[in-house]
Amino acid sequence: MILFDENNLSPVRRRTLERLTSAALKLYQEQKFPSSEEITREAEYAKVTLKSYFSTHSEFVEYVVKQVINSFDKPAMDNTAEENVEKLLTWGFGGTGYA
């Protein structure tokens, strides 16, 4: 699997991560947690849709989808939404440079 350097993302990749972060924060703040089945279903749909639009970025799309499907755990509710999202995104980047 290819890991992406957060500091050297293309504009398309950076905007994709910004949208993921924004959407995740909104869900956490509203305490709406989809089931792992819903996430898998949506991720598979997104993979097909995104690959049709971003064929040159298929590795990145595959990378993002795999992180969502393979790593979803409902965050502990004693943390803030921002901390939970940061943990998920940190894990998505392979934990390099973060603790």
ABEGO torsion letter per residue (X at the ends): XBBBBAAABBAAAAAAAAAAAAAAAAAAAAGBBBBAAAAAAAAAAAAAAAAAABAAAAAAAAAAAAAAAAABBBBBAABBAAAAAAAAAAAAAGGBGBX
